Amino acid sequence: MLAKLKKLYPKWVPYPSSWLRTFVTLLVLGPTGILISVFGLWGSFGTLFGGSTGNVPLPGVPIRLAVTALVLLLPTTILAYVYHLFTLILNAKSISVQHPRWFPTWRSWREGLTGVIVMGLSFTVAFLVVSWYRPDLVINSDAIAETDQETIATFLTLVWLISAAYLYQWDYLVREKRARNPKNRKQNPRKLPNKGLKKSPPIAPPVSEIDIELNKLRGEMGLHQIKKFPPKQSS
């Protein structure tokens, strides 16, 4: 079933799962969580850029990064618990018995952090596209008519959703490619090749004492045909 869906949806078109992750992130975070994600991500980039250019003093760079990390922790935690709840409902067997049920797994935390990054980057892409399409919005937003503002807001939202879906699609393809990498696969010791393993020599069947005595008797009688050990098995 999954292979048929992949044929219907080429890789350069976001899969339904990418769109689902986009809408789940939007619904869970809401406007407040999305704004926190956007400004937190922009704050991190601005701090790194300011530190590299000297506009931000170096002692203040780790402090600002720590503050933005704490800000981004809130939406990340919310998403992590939501995805952990989905895992408990849909695939509880994938969670280890030793792992606490009330605490998200590392996969849920990764999904939460991915959602925050996707929201921040997709909004950045949408803002850049709208700024290129309507530079007067950035220069003088008060001169824009109300109808134009609604059109720009709709266009911004549309570009934002498409950008988020494509970012989720890229994340899915990267994970899929990493999973197909033989270096990342755990080999089953039962399926390991037998190359380099020395075969143990076959164990000869025990020699009968009766055959030994018969050979001695043949030698004493001058018979040259002596029975060999071990006796050949008849086919």
C-alpha positions as CSV (number, residue, x, y, z in Angstrom):
1,M,0.0,0.0,0.0
2,L,2.8,2.4,0.9
3,A,4.7,1.7,-2.3
4,K,1.5,2.5,-4.4
5,L,1.2,5.8,-2.5
6,K,4.8,6.7,-3.3
7,K,4.1,6.1,-7.0
8,L,1.1,8.4,-6.9
9,Y,3.1,11.1,-5.1
10,P,6.5,11.8,-6.5
11,K,9.2,12.9,-4.1
12,W,9.1,16.5,-5.2
13,V,5.4,16.6,-4.1
14,P,4.8,16.6,-0.3
15,Y,3.3,13.3,0.9
16,P,0.0,13.3,2.8
17,S,2.1,12.7,6.0
18,S,4.0,15.9,5.4
19,W,0.8,17.9,5.1
20,L,-0.6,16.1,8.2
21,R,2.5,17.0,10.3
22,T,2.1,20.6,9.1
23,F,-1.5,20.9,10.2
24,V,-0.9,19.1,13.5
25,T,1.9,21.6,14.3
26,L,-0.2,24.6,13.4
27,L,-3.2,23.3,15.4
28,V,-1.1,22.3,18.5
29,L,1.1,25.4,18.7
30,G,-1.5,28.0,17.7
31,P,-0.7,31.6,17.0
32,T,1.2,32.1,20.3
33,G,3.4,29.0,20.0
34,I,4.1,29.8,16.3
35,L,5.2,33.4,17.2
36,I,7.4,32.0,19.9
37,S,9.0,29.6,17.5
38,V,9.5,32.3,14.8
39,F,11.0,34.9,17.1
40,G,13.1,32.3,19.0
41,L,14.6,31.0,15.8
42,W,15.2,34.5,14.5
43,G,16.7,35.5,17.8
44,S,19.2,32.6,17.6
45,F,20.2,33.4,14.0
46,G,20.5,37.1,14.9
47,T,22.7,36.3,17.9
48,L,25.0,34.1,15.9
49,F,25.2,36.6,13.1
50,G,25.8,39.5,15.5
51,G,28.5,37.6,17.3
52,S,30.3,36.8,14.1
53,T,30.2,40.4,12.9
54,G,31.1,41.9,16.3
55,N,27.8,43.7,16.8
56,V,27.1,41.5,19.8
57,P,29.9,41.1,22.4
58,L,31.2,37.6,22.6
59,P,30.5,37.2,26.3
60,G,26.8,38.0,25.6
61,V,26.5,35.4,22.8
62,P,26.1,32.3,25.0
63,I,23.8,34.1,27.3
64,R,21.5,35.2,24.5
65,L,21.6,31.7,23.0
66,A,20.7,30.2,26.3
67,V,17.7,32.6,26.6
68,T,16.5,31.8,23.1
69,A,16.9,28.0,23.8
70,L,14.7,28.4,26.9
71,V,12.1,30.3,24.8
72,L,12.1,27.6,22.2
73,L,11.8,24.9,24.9
74,L,8.2,25.7,25.5
75,P,6.7,24.9,22.0
76,T,9.2,22.0,21.7
77,T,7.9,20.5,24.9
78,I,4.2,20.9,23.9
79,L,4.8,19.2,20.5
80,A,6.9,16.5,22.1
81,Y,4.1,15.5,24.6
82,V,1.4,15.6,21.8
83,Y,3.5,13.3,19.6
84,H,4.2,11.1,22.6
85,L,0.4,10.8,23.2
86,F,0.0,9.8,19.6
87,T,2.6,7.1,20.0
88,L,0.9,5.8,23.1
89,I,-2.4,5.5,21.3
90,L,-1.2,4.2,17.9
91,N,2.0,2.4,18.6
92,A,2.6,1.8,22.3
93,K,4.6,-1.4,21.6
94,S,7.5,0.7,20.1
95,I,8.2,2.2,23.5
96,S,10.6,0.3,25.7
97,V,9.2,-1.2,28.9
98,Q,11.8,0.5,31.0
99,H,10.9,4.0,29.6
100,P,8.5,6.0,31.7
101,R,5.1,6.3,30.1
102,W,4.6,9.9,31.2
103,F,7.8,11.2,29.7
104,P,8.2,11.6,25.9
105,T,10.8,9.5,24.1
106,W,13.7,10.9,22.1
107,R,11.7,10.5,18.9
108,S,8.9,12.7,20.3
109,W,11.4,15.3,21.4
110,R,13.0,15.2,17.9
111,E,9.6,15.6,16.3
112,G,8.9,18.6,18.6
113,L,12.2,20.3,17.8
114,T,11.6,19.6,14.1
115,G,8.2,21.2,14.2
116,V,9.6,24.4,15.9
117,I,12.4,24.7,13.3
118,V,10.0,24.0,10.4
119,M,7.6,26.7,11.7
120,G,10.4,29.3,12.0
121,L,12.0,28.5,8.7
122,S,8.7,28.3,6.7
123,F,7.6,31.7,8.1
124,T,10.9,33.2,7.1
125,V,10.6,31.8,3.6
126,A,7.0,33.2,3.4
127,F,8.1,36.6,4.6
128,L,10.9,36.8,2.1
129,V,8.6,35.8,-0.8
130,V,6.0,38.4,0.2
131,S,8.7,41.0,0.6
132,W,9.9,40.3,-2.9
133,Y,6.4,40.2,-4.3
134,R,5.3,43.4,-2.5
135,P,8.3,45.4,-1.3
136,D,6.0,48.3,-0.4
137,L,4.7,46.2,2.5
138,V,8.1,46.4,4.2
139,I,8.8,50.0,3.2
140,N,5.4,51.5,4.1
141,S,2.8,49.2,5.4
142,D,0.4,52.0,6.4
143,A,-0.1,52.9,2.7
144,I,-1.6,49.6,1.8
145,A,-5.3,49.4,1.4
146,E,-7.4,47.0,3.6
147,T,-8.2,44.8,0.7
148,D,-4.6,44.5,-0.2
149,Q,-3.8,43.6,3.4
150,E,-6.2,40.7,3.2
151,T,-4.8,39.5,-0.1
152,I,-1.2,39.7,1.3
153,A,-2.2,37.9,4.5
154,T,-3.8,35.1,2.4
155,F,-0.8,34.9,0.2
156,L,1.5,34.8,3.2
157,T,-0.4,32.0,4.8
158,L,-0.5,30.0,1.6
159,V,3.3,30.3,1.0
160,W,3.8,29.5,4.7
161,L,1.8,26.3,4.5
162,I,3.5,25.1,1.3
163,S,7.0,25.9,2.7
164,A,6.2,24.0,5.9
165,A,5.0,21.0,3.9
166,Y,8.1,20.9,1.8
167,L,10.3,21.2,4.8
168,Y,8.6,18.3,6.4
169,Q,8.9,16.4,3.1
170,W,12.6,17.1,3.0
171,D,12.9,15.9,6.6
172,Y,11.1,12.6,5.7
173,L,13.3,12.0,2.7
174,V,16.4,12.5,4.7
175,R,15.3,10.1,7.4
176,E,14.3,7.5,4.8
177,K,17.7,7.8,3.1
178,R,19.5,7.4,6.4
179,A,17.4,4.3,7.2
180,R,18.4,2.7,3.9
181,N,22.1,3.3,4.6
182,P,23.6,-0.1,5.3
183,K,25.9,1.5,7.9
184,N,22.9,2.5,10.0
185,R,21.2,-0.9,9.9
186,K,21.6,-3.2,12.8
187,Q,22.8,-6.6,11.6
188,N,21.1,-9.6,12.9
189,P,23.7,-12.1,14.1
190,R,21.6,-15.0,12.7
191,K,21.8,-13.5,9.3
192,L,25.5,-12.7,9.3
193,P,27.5,-14.2,6.3
194,N,29.6,-17.3,7.0
195,K,32.6,-15.8,5.3
196,G,35.8,-16.2,7.3
197,L,34.3,-18.8,9.5
198,K,36.4,-22.0,9.5
199,K,34.4,-25.2,9.1
200,S,35.2,-27.8,11.7
201,P,36.5,-31.0,10.3
202,P,34.1,-33.9,10.2
203,I,34.2,-36.2,13.2
204,A,35.2,-39.7,12.2
205,P,33.0,-42.5,13.5
206,P,34.5,-44.6,16.3
207,V,36.5,-47.6,15.3
208,S,35.1,-50.9,16.3
209,E,37.4,-53.2,18.3
210,I,36.1,-56.2,16.3
211,D,37.5,-54.7,13.1
212,I,40.9,-54.2,14.8
213,E,41.1,-57.8,15.8
214,L,40.0,-58.9,12.3
215,N,42.8,-56.9,10.7
216,K,45.4,-58.4,13.1
217,L,44.1,-61.9,12.2
218,R,44.4,-61.1,8.4
219,G,48.0,-59.9,8.9
220,E,48.9,-63.1,10.8
221,M,47.4,-65.2,8.0
222,G,49.4,-63.4,5.3
223,L,46.4,-61.6,3.8
224,H,47.4,-58.3,2.2
225,Q,43.8,-56.8,2.1
226,I,43.3,-55.0,5.4
227,K,40.2,-53.3,6.2
228,K,40.6,-49.5,6.4
229,F,39.4,-47.3,9.2
230,P,36.9,-45.8,9.4
231,P,34.7,-48.1,7.3
232,K,33.2,-46.5,4.2
233,Q,29.5,-45.9,4.4
234,S,27.4,-47.5,1.8
235,S,25.6,-45.0,-0.4
